[in-house]
Amino acid sequence: MTSLDKSGTYKLGSRTVKRLGYGAMQLAGPGVFGPPKDRGAALAVLREAVASGVNHIDTSDFYGPYITNQIIREALHPYGDGLTIVTKVSALRGKDGSWIPAFSREELTRAVHDNLRNLGLDVLEVVNLRAMFDIHHPAEGSLEAPLTVLADLQQQGLIRHIGLSNVTSSQIADGRELCEIACVQNYYNLAHRHDDALIHELAQQGIPYVPFFPLGGFTPLQSSTLSDVARRLGATPMQVALAWLLQRAPNILLIPGTSSVAHLRENLAAAELTLSQQILSELDGIAAGGTAST
Ligand SMILES: NC(=O)c1ccc[n+]([C@@H]2O[C@H](COP(=O)([O-])OP(=O)(O)OC[C@H]3O[C@@H](n4cnc5c(N)ncnc54)[C@H](OP(=O)(O)O)[C@@H]3O)[C@@H](O)[C@H]2O)c1
């Protein structure tokens, strides 16, 4: 048993993954655009993650674009049987790095084939459809047409499981009428708790919830309460933020992102941290009192 096993496991599609995984978005260049400053360092982060026992990696051809998936392939292909790579579709990157919705049948089909080629796979284990009605937050709108396209690609054997990202509770319910939804990936962390009720709902249905920006995203969480708790526990604020998520609900799967081996090791060590009820209540006050910034 590695220390990472202490995070526990949860079902993701037809696999069982460790609850502490890795998000590859930070491996592209600044603004998630272009190549990384140091390709060797990016390869090293991925190899260290898998060597440490990570068996769930989140990615997309949005990142780079295409570059992050190509780095994953270079670092890890041929993939071990236990490794689950989750990707997402529905956007293209403009020449200026902008994020452009790409929901047509043709665009989604091309995106699935691009991911297969760049990752070096015959079938994508999980593909998240990332809603873009509002690029930053879940917003209502029908996902029936793009989900139907993904369900068709699933029928053709190119996708094993379908997930949703940046979505509302009613979009998930509507989606489940069309196909099985294997996971939901939305913005959530210690300071950003709009999905508290949704996480509970999904837990009752056995659906994993995968928070993106678990550490606050491009500007990691800053809070005096978080720093104070971390100091008292002899941990770092990022470890406490991840341990809080692990204890928040059993269906939460973590994909913290980093471009640094040192930060990766620090983040994975959060699996060993257990927070007492009193500490959890103190940390719960961060969102209630609005004392954190991201
Ligand atoms: N579905 C979506 O719409 C969506 C959107 C965004 C992200 N995602 C996915 O979610 C994953 C996680 O999100 P994220 O990477 O954007 O944000 P994150 O995990 O919340 O935080 C990443 C940021 O925290 C820093 N960091 C990481 N570990 C640290 C540590 N121990 N100490 C100090 N700083 C640390 C990273 O910088 P360093 O590189 O310097 O460590 C980076 O700036 C992504 O990798 C991606 O796979 C999905």
Ligand as a Chemical Component Dictionary entry (heavy atoms), coordinates in Angstrom:
data_LIG
# 
_chem_comp.id                   LIG 
_chem_comp.type                 NON-POLYMER 
_chem_comp.pdbx_formal_charge   0 
_chem_comp.three_letter_code    LIG 
# 
loop_
_chem_comp_atom.comp_id 
_chem_comp_atom.atom_id 
_chem_comp_atom.alt_atom_id 
_chem_comp_atom.type_symbol 
_chem_comp_atom.charge 
_chem_comp_atom.model_Cartn_x 
_chem_comp_atom.model_Cartn_y 
_chem_comp_atom.model_Cartn_z 
_chem_comp_atom.pdbx_ordinal 
LIG N1  N1  N 0  -13.660 21.159 -16.758 1  
LIG C1  C1  C 0  -13.122 22.349 -16.759 2  
LIG O1  O1  O 0  -13.699 23.304 -17.229 3  
LIG C2  C2  C 0  -11.777 22.538 -16.134 4  
LIG C3  C3  C 0  -11.319 23.856 -15.892 5  
LIG C4  C4  C 0  -10.091 23.998 -15.285 6  
LIG C5  C5  C 0  -9.345  22.900 -14.924 7  
LIG N2  N2  N 1  -9.800  21.639 -15.178 8  
LIG C6  C6  C 0  -9.047  20.442 -14.749 9  
LIG O2  O2  O 0  -8.866  20.535 -13.353 10 
LIG C7  C7  C 0  -7.485  20.353 -13.019 11 
LIG C8  C8  C 0  -7.145  21.132 -11.768 12 
LIG O3  O3  O 0  -7.330  22.503 -11.981 13 
LIG P1  P1  P 0  -6.122  23.532 -12.122 14 
LIG O4  O4  O 0  -4.850  22.807 -12.360 15 
LIG O5  O5  O -1 -6.542  24.539 -13.115 16 
LIG O6  O6  O 0  -6.157  24.278 -10.749 17 
LIG P2  P2  P 0  -5.750  23.839 -9.238  18 
LIG O7  O7  O 0  -5.466  22.399 -9.176  19 
LIG O8  O8  O 0  -6.799  24.404 -8.358  20 
LIG O9  O9  O 0  -4.450  24.693 -8.981  21 
LIG C9  C9  C 0  -3.373  24.733 -9.844  22 
LIG C10 C10 C 0  -2.522  25.915 -9.410  23 
LIG O10 O10 O 0  -2.024  25.694 -8.098  24 
LIG C11 C11 C 0  -0.600  25.685 -8.099  25 
LIG N3  N3  N 0  -0.190  24.636 -7.179  26 
LIG C12 C12 C 0  -0.402  23.306 -7.292  27 
LIG N4  N4  N 0  0.078   22.658 -6.223  28 
LIG C13 C13 C 0  0.612   23.592 -5.409  29 
LIG C14 C14 C 0  1.268   23.530 -4.157  30 
LIG N5  N5  N 0  1.442   22.378 -3.530  31 
LIG N6  N6  N 0  1.686   24.699 -3.606  32 
LIG C15 C15 C 0  1.490   25.876 -4.241  33 
LIG N7  N7  N 0  0.888   26.003 -5.429  34 
LIG C16 C16 C 0  0.430   24.858 -6.015  35 
LIG C17 C17 C 0  -0.189  25.412 -9.520  36 
LIG O11 O11 O 0  1.068   26.024 -9.798  37 
LIG P3  P3  P 0  2.386   25.121 -10.060 38 
LIG O12 O12 O 0  2.283   24.607 -11.439 39 
LIG O13 O13 O 0  3.484   26.117 -9.868  40 
LIG O14 O14 O 0  2.396   24.055 -9.013  41 
LIG C18 C18 C 0  -1.315  26.122 -10.294 42 
LIG O15 O15 O 0  -1.067  27.503 -10.380 43 
LIG C19 C19 C 0  -6.763  20.842 -14.274 44 
LIG O16 O16 O 0  -5.434  20.364 -14.311 45 
LIG C20 C20 C 0  -7.655  20.322 -15.371 46 
LIG O17 O17 O 0  -7.347  18.969 -15.644 47 
LIG C21 C21 C 0  -11.014 21.453 -15.762 48 
# 
loop_
_chem_comp_bond.comp_id 
_chem_comp_bond.atom_id_1 
_chem_comp_bond.atom_id_2 
_chem_comp_bond.value_order 
_chem_comp_bond.pdbx_ordinal 
LIG N1  C1  SING 1  
LIG C1  O1  DOUB 2  
LIG C1  C2  SING 3  
LIG C2  C3  SING 4  
LIG C2  C21 DOUB 5  
LIG C3  C4  DOUB 6  
LIG C4  C5  SING 7  
LIG C5  N2  DOUB 8  
LIG N2  C6  SING 9  
LIG N2  C21 SING 10 
LIG C6  O2  SING 11 
LIG C6  C20 SING 12 
LIG O2  C7  SING 13 
LIG C7  C8  SING 14 
LIG C7  C19 SING 15 
LIG C8  O3  SING 16 
LIG O3  P1  SING 17 
LIG P1  O4  DOUB 18 
LIG P1  O5  SING 19 
LIG P1  O6  SING 20 
LIG O6  P2  SING 21 
LIG P2  O7  DOUB 22 
LIG P2  O8  SING 23 
LIG P2  O9  SING 24 
LIG O9  C9  SING 25 
LIG C9  C10 SING 26 
LIG C10 O10 SING 27 
LIG C10 C18 SING 28 
LIG O10 C11 SING 29 
LIG C11 N3  SING 30 
LIG C11 C17 SING 31 
LIG N3  C12 SING 32 
LIG N3  C16 SING 33 
LIG C12 N4  DOUB 34 
LIG N4  C13 SING 35 
LIG C13 C14 SING 36 
LIG C13 C16 DOUB 37 
LIG C14 N5  SING 38 
LIG C14 N6  DOUB 39 
LIG N6  C15 SING 40 
LIG C15 N7  DOUB 41 
LIG N7  C16 SING 42 
LIG C17 O11 SING 43 
LIG C17 C18 SING 44 
LIG O11 P3  SING 45 
LIG P3  O12 DOUB 46 
LIG P3  O13 SING 47 
LIG P3  O14 SING 48 
LIG C18 O15 SING 49 
LIG C19 O16 SING 50 
LIG C19 C20 SING 51 
LIG C20 O17 SING 52 
# 
